[in-house]
Amino acid sequence: MAQQPAVWQMVKEAIAHLGGTATYGAIRDFIKDKYGAANESTMTCQIISCSVNHPTRVHYTPNQKPRLCDSQYDFLFHMGRGKVELYDPDVHGRWQIRRDEYGKLVVAQPDLISEESPTEVFDEADGFLFPLESHLRDFIAANLDSIKLHNVALRLYEDSSGHDGVEYPTDVGRIDILAQASNGDLVVFELKLSKGPDRAVGQALRYMGWVSKHLAVGKKVSGVIVALEIDEKLKYAVSLVPNITLFEYKLRFDLNQVSLG
């Protein structure tokens, strides 16, 4: 009897067979159908281990040393909400495993370290920062119903194929979040971990132009740039683009002693 492939190889085969994008459950089902009984926990761990941007992949053996994500184990990109797709550096950017300032292994994008360090986790003045842009993205996506743009409620956009607005794919790149207002208008979210550079306006406009051409169907398209800090350059840039709104995020992490009395 031929020896079964390693579980990570089964995962790679499954994602290719499923068209390059799949939920964890669909990958596990494919493996079970083809190879028989398999441990669900092991399959899930291998999906996480092979996802270049998953923050907990550093707990698995192939990822316990600093390295660039260009090995045989780096073929998935975590899209959030239990879904992955084939990793493409030209689309998702380059990723690496590195040590942060405390010596802890983290996943990071080397192109962003100098400007928007994904390893920065706490600052006394500013409070908690999201260690990865994907965390900020997932937080906003999960709380869209509490965000109002010009007093209009928002929800995640979902197209006819069932693809939601998180990391929405376009011909010009992936939109961080594509939302839809209660009146049907579409909203493009561009997210920045720390300071919002003025070039974020160009990025937002590029996605807004694509959405206007391919999805809007007579509805208005606006943009939102979210950053920890909005600097003066970005304010000047947006001052001439009335359909882009700026938001700053701020979270704080407080410990309060609990009385036993």
KEVEXBA-9338 format. One record per residue (C-alpha): x, y, z; residue number from 1. Coordinates in steps of 0.05 Angstrom, whole numbers, plus 5000, padded with zeros to 4 digits. Each point is the difference from the previous one (the first is absolute). Example, Ala and Ser with C-alpha at 12.3 -4.5 7.8 and 13.67 -1.06 7.14 Angstrom:
VOMAR     u     v     w  num
VOMAR  5246  4910  5156    1
VOMAR  5027  5069  4987    2
//
This chain:
VOMAR     u     v     w  num
VOMAR  5000  5000  5000    1
VOMAR  5027  5068  4980    2
VOMAR  5017  5045  5059    3
VOMAR  4953  5058  5012    4
VOMAR  5029  5070  4991    5
VOMAR  5014  5044  5060    6
VOMAR  4940  5039  5025    7
VOMAR  5028  5066  4975    8
VOMAR  5004  4970  4931    9
VOMAR  4928  4976  5005   10
VOMAR  4981  5072  5018   11
VOMAR  5038  5027  4940   12
VOMAR  4966  4950  4954   13
VOMAR  4932  5018  5029   14
VOMAR  5006  5075  4991   15
VOMAR  5023  4991  4928   16
VOMAR  4942  4952  4986   17
VOMAR  4950  5049  5032   18
VOMAR  5020  5057  4954   19
VOMAR  5050  5036  5042   20
VOMAR  4952  5026  5054   21
VOMAR  4965  4957  5052   22
VOMAR  4975  4997  5071   23
VOMAR  5036  4957  5052   24
VOMAR  4940  4954  4999   25
VOMAR  5001  4990  4924   26
VOMAR  5075  4982  5003   27
VOMAR  4988  4950  5056   28
VOMAR  4941  4969  4962   29
VOMAR  5042  4992  4937   30
VOMAR  5056  4965  5039   31
VOMAR  4951  4954  5035   32
VOMAR  4965  4981  4935   33
VOMAR  5065  4984  4965   34
VOMAR  5044  4972  5054   35
VOMAR  4951  4974  5052   36
VOMAR  5001  5013  5074   37
VOMAR  5044  5058  5020   38
VOMAR  5007  5039  5065   39
VOMAR  4961  5065  4993   40
VOMAR  5046  5036  5049   41
VOMAR  5062  4979  4962   42
VOMAR  4970  5025  4934   43
VOMAR  4981  5067  5031   44
VOMAR  5070  5008  5030   45
VOMAR  5032  4987  4932   46
VOMAR  4955  5052  4967   47
VOMAR  5022  5051  5052   48
VOMAR  5073  4979  4996   49
VOMAR  5001  5010  4925   50
VOMAR  4965  5068  5000   51
VOMAR  5053  5054  4992   52
VOMAR  4962  5054  5038   53
VOMAR  4969  4959  5057   54
VOMAR  5029  5027  5065   55
VOMAR  4999  4933  5036   56
VOMAR  5038  4961  4946   57
VOMAR  5064  5014  5038   58
VOMAR  4980  4947  5050   59
VOMAR  5010  4944  4949   60
VOMAR  5067  4965  4985   61
VOMAR  5014  5026  4929   62
VOMAR  4990  5072  5024   63
VOMAR  5040  5003  5064   64
VOMAR  5060  5037  4971   65
VOMAR  5003  5068  4965   66
VOMAR  4995  4993  4924   67
VOMAR  4968  5028  4938   68
VOMAR  4935  4967  4980   69
VOMAR  5024  4966  4936   70
VOMAR  5004  4927  5022   71
VOMAR  4957  4941  4981   72
VOMAR  4958  5014  5063   73
VOMAR  4980  5070  4979   74
VOMAR  4943  4992  4951   75
VOMAR  4938  5026  5035   76
VOMAR  4974  5070  5017   77
VOMAR  4952  5006  5058   78
VOMAR  4939  5042  4979   79
VOMAR  4966  4999  5068   80
VOMAR  4935  4966  5022   81
VOMAR  5026  4930  4988   82
VOMAR  5019  5010  4927   83
VOMAR  5067  4996  4963   84
VOMAR  5025  5008  4929   85
VOMAR  5063  4984  4962   86
VOMAR  5055  5048  5020   87
VOMAR  5025  5047  4944   88
VOMAR  5056  5048  5021   89
VOMAR  4980  5047  4943   90
VOMAR  4930  5006  5029   91
VOMAR  5010  4990  5075   92
VOMAR  5070  5030  5007   93
VOMAR  5062  4967  5028   94
VOMAR  4997  4969  5069   95
VOMAR  5052  4976  5049   96
VOMAR  5008  4970  5069   97
VOMAR  5044  5045  5042   98
VOMAR  5015  5018  5072   99
VOMAR  4969  5063  5029  100
VOMAR  5035  5048  5047  101
VOMAR  4986  4952  5058  102
VOMAR  5029  4940  4964  103
VOMAR  4932  4969  4987  104
VOMAR  4987  4967  4932  105
VOMAR  4947  5036  4960  106
VOMAR  4975  5001  4928  107
VOMAR  5013  5065  4964  108
VOMAR  5005  5034  4933  109
VOMAR  5072  5023  4990  110
VOMAR  4978  5055  4952  111
VOMAR  4959  5032  5057  112
VOMAR  5047  4994  5059  113
VOMAR  5034  5067  4993  114
VOMAR  4936  5040  4988  115
VOMAR  4944  4960  5034  116
VOMAR  5034  4950  5045  117
VOMAR  4954  4939  5009  118
VOMAR  5040  4980  5061  119
VOMAR  4982  5062  5041  120
VOMAR  4950  4976  5051  121
VOMAR  4997  5052  5056  122
VOMAR  5016  5073  5011  123
VOMAR  4988  5036  5066  124
VOMAR  4975  5063  4966  125
VOMAR  4957  4969  4946  126
VOMAR  4975  4937  5033  127
VOMAR  4991  4933  4964  128
VOMAR  5019  4993  4927  129
VOMAR  4978  4944  4954  130
VOMAR  5062  4956  4988  131
VOMAR  4977  4983  4930  132
VOMAR  4958  5037  4950  133
VOMAR  4956  4938  4993  134
VOMAR  4980  5007  5074  135
VOMAR  4977  5072  4988  136
VOMAR  4963  4977  4938  137
VOMAR  4964  4943  5035  138
VOMAR  4982  5045  5059  139
VOMAR  4968  5052  4955  140
VOMAR  4965  4947  4958  141
VOMAR  4970  4969  5062  142
VOMAR  4977  5068  5026  143
VOMAR  4975  5034  4937  144
VOMAR  4930  5004  5028  145
VOMAR  5026  5048  5053  146
VOMAR  5034  5045  4949  147
VOMAR  4958  5053  4965  148
VOMAR  5023  5041  4941  149
VOMAR  4963  5066  4996  150
VOMAR  4947  4969  5046  151
VOMAR  4988  4942  4952  152
VOMAR  5007  4928  5026  153
VOMAR  5051  4953  4967  154
VOMAR  5005  4925  4989  155
VOMAR  5049  4955  4963  156
VOMAR  4990  4998  4926  157
VOMAR  4985  4931  4971  158
VOMAR  5000  4985  4926  159
VOMAR  4957  4950  4962  160
VOMAR  5052  4945  5007  161
VOMAR  4998  5006  5076  162
VOMAR  5068  5034  5007  163
VOMAR  4996  5051  5057  164
VOMAR  5034  5067  5004  165
VOMAR  5061  4979  5041  166
VOMAR  5063  5002  4957  167
VOMAR  4954  5008  4940  168
VOMAR  5037  4981  4935  169
VOMAR  5003  5048  4941  170
VOMAR  5042  5007  4937  171
VOMAR  5041  5054  5035  172
VOMAR  5013  4966  5067  173
VOMAR  4961  4979  5061  174
VOMAR  4955  5049  5036  175
VOMAR  5011  4996  5076  176
VOMAR  4925  5006  5012  177
VOMAR  4943  5012  4952  178
VOMAR  4937  5022  5036  179
VOMAR  4931  5018  4977  180
VOMAR  4957  5055  5031  181
VOMAR  4928  4990  5018  182
VOMAR  4981  5042  4938  183
VOMAR  5040  4954  4954  184
VOMAR  5061  5044  4991  185
VOMAR  5068  4966  5003  186
VOMAR  5057  5019  5047  187
VOMAR  5073  4981  4990  188
VOMAR  5042  4995  5064  189
VOMAR  5075  5010  4995  190
VOMAR  5036  4981  5066  191
VOMAR  5067  5023  5027  192
VOMAR  5031  4973  5064  193
VOMAR  5031  5064  5025  194
VOMAR  5005  5067  4963  195
VOMAR  4959  5007  4937  196
VOMAR  5047  5022  4943  197
VOMAR  4971  5047  4948  198
VOMAR  5011  4947  4946  199
VOMAR  4943  4962  5033  200
VOMAR  4954  5048  4963  201
VOMAR  5025  4974  4934  202
VOMAR  4990  4928  5023  203
VOMAR  4929  5015  5023  204
VOMAR  4983  5036  4935  205
VOMAR  5027  4942  4959  206
VOMAR  4953  4951  5035  207
VOMAR  4942  5049  4999  208
VOMAR  5008  5008  4924  209
VOMAR  4998  4925  4990  210
VOMAR  4939  4992  5045  211
VOMAR  4965  5057  4964  212
VOMAR  5011  4967  4933  213
VOMAR  4986  4928  5018  214
VOMAR  4953  4998  5060  215
VOMAR  4965  5066  5014  216
VOMAR  4944  4996  4947  217
VOMAR  4977  5071  5010  218
VOMAR  5017  5003  5074  219
VOMAR  5050  5048  5031  220
VOMAR  5070  4977  5020  221
VOMAR  5038  5031  5058  222
VOMAR  5063  4985  5037  223
VOMAR  5023  4995  5073  224
VOMAR  5073  5002  5022  225
VOMAR  5012  4973  5070  226
VOMAR  5066  5010  5037  227
VOMAR  5026  5008  5070  228
VOMAR  5021  5071  4983  229
VOMAR  4977  5045  4943  230
VOMAR  5057  5048  4983  231
VOMAR  4995  5069  4968  232
VOMAR  5023  4976  4932  233
VOMAR  4943  4951  4996  234
VOMAR  4950  5053  5023  235
VOMAR  5023  5047  4944  236
VOMAR  4995  4944  4949  237
VOMAR  4929  4981  5021  238
VOMAR  4977  5073  5004  239
VOMAR  4991  4999  4924  240
VOMAR  4967  4931  4998  241
VOMAR  4932  5010  5034  242
VOMAR  4978  4927  4994  243
VOMAR  5057  4974  5044  244
VOMAR  4992  5001  5076  245
VOMAR  5056  4993  5051  246
VOMAR  4995  4960  5065  247
VOMAR  5050  4990  5056  248
VOMAR  4996  4937  5043  249
VOMAR  5020  4996  5073  250
VOMAR  4996  4941  5047  251
VOMAR  5023  4997  5072  252
VOMAR  5017  4941  5044  253
VOMAR  4988  5012  5074  254
VOMAR  5008  4955  5061  255
VOMAR  4955  5013  5060  256
VOMAR  5011  4962  5064  257
VOMAR  4938  4961  5023  258
VOMAR  4980  5007  5072  259
VOMAR  4990  4935  5037  260
VOMAR  4957  5032  5053  261
//
